[in-house]
């Protein structure tokens, strides 16, 4: 299975977020999508039509933000066992 991470650091919904939402909504169901961002509303809007998508909302600023981003991306990078 192909895994894709869609990332946004946007604080609001604009053209890029709407385009990303369409991509996440319409991409093949054979692709495992994870939506990562720094704003709950934006992440939920992007993933709203793909309920099986994993979602991570991370702090936007500060050293804890950097640490959280590294941890999540590392966790997503680790290969998952094949089913």
C-alpha positions as CSV (number, residue, x, y, z in Angstrom):
1,X,0.0,0.0,0.0
2,X,1.2,3.5,-0.8
3,X,1.1,5.9,2.1
4,X,0.9,9.7,1.6
5,X,1.2,12.5,4.1
6,X,-0.7,15.8,3.3
7,X,0.8,18.6,5.4
8,X,-0.4,22.2,5.9
9,X,0.7,24.9,8.3
10,X,-2.2,27.1,7.3
11,X,-4.3,28.8,9.9
12,X,-7.3,29.1,7.6
13,X,-9.0,27.7,4.5
14,X,-8.0,29.2,1.2
15,X,-7.4,27.9,-2.4
16,X,-4.5,25.6,-1.5
17,X,-6.4,24.0,1.3
18,X,-9.5,23.5,-0.9
19,X,-7.3,21.9,-3.6
20,X,-5.7,19.6,-1.0
21,X,-9.2,18.7,0.3
22,X,-10.2,17.7,-3.3
23,X,-7.0,15.6,-3.7
24,X,-7.5,13.8,-0.4
25,X,-11.2,13.2,-1.1
26,X,-10.7,11.8,-4.6
27,X,-7.4,10.0,-4.6
28,X,-7.7,6.2,-4.9
29,X,-8.9,4.3,-1.8
30,X,-5.8,2.1,-2.2
31,X,-3.7,5.0,-1.0
32,X,-3.4,5.5,2.8
33,X,-3.7,9.2,3.5
34,X,-2.6,11.0,6.7
35,X,-3.4,14.7,7.1
36,X,-1.0,16.7,9.3
37,X,-1.4,20.3,10.2
38,X,-1.3,23.0,12.8
39,X,-5.0,24.0,12.9
40,X,-7.9,21.7,13.9
41,X,-10.4,23.3,11.5
42,X,-8.0,23.1,8.6
43,X,-7.0,19.5,9.2
44,X,-10.7,18.4,9.7
45,X,-11.8,20.3,6.6
46,X,-9.2,18.7,4.4
47,X,-10.0,15.2,5.7
48,X,-13.8,15.6,6.1
49,X,-14.7,13.4,3.1
50,X,-12.1,10.7,3.9
51,X,-13.1,9.4,7.3
52,X,-10.4,6.7,7.2
53,X,-7.6,9.3,6.9
54,X,-5.4,9.6,10.0
55,X,-5.2,13.1,11.4
56,X,-2.6,14.9,13.4
57,X,-2.8,18.4,14.7
58,X,0.4,19.8,16.0
59,X,1.4,23.0,17.9
60,X,2.3,25.7,15.4
61,X,5.1,27.5,17.2
62,X,8.0,26.9,19.6
63,X,10.5,24.2,20.4
64,X,7.6,21.8,21.4
65,X,6.2,22.3,17.9
66,X,9.5,21.3,16.3
67,X,9.7,18.2,18.6
68,X,6.1,17.2,17.8
69,X,6.7,17.6,14.1
70,X,9.8,15.4,14.2
71,X,8.1,12.7,16.3
72,X,5.0,12.5,14.1
73,X,6.9,12.5,10.8
74,X,9.3,9.8,12.2
75,X,6.3,7.7,13.3
76,X,4.8,8.0,9.9
77,X,8.1,7.2,8.1
78,X,8.6,3.9,9.9
79,X,7.6,1.1,7.6
80,X,4.4,-0.7,8.6
81,X,4.1,-4.5,8.5
82,X,2.5,-5.8,5.4
83,X,-1.0,-7.3,5.7
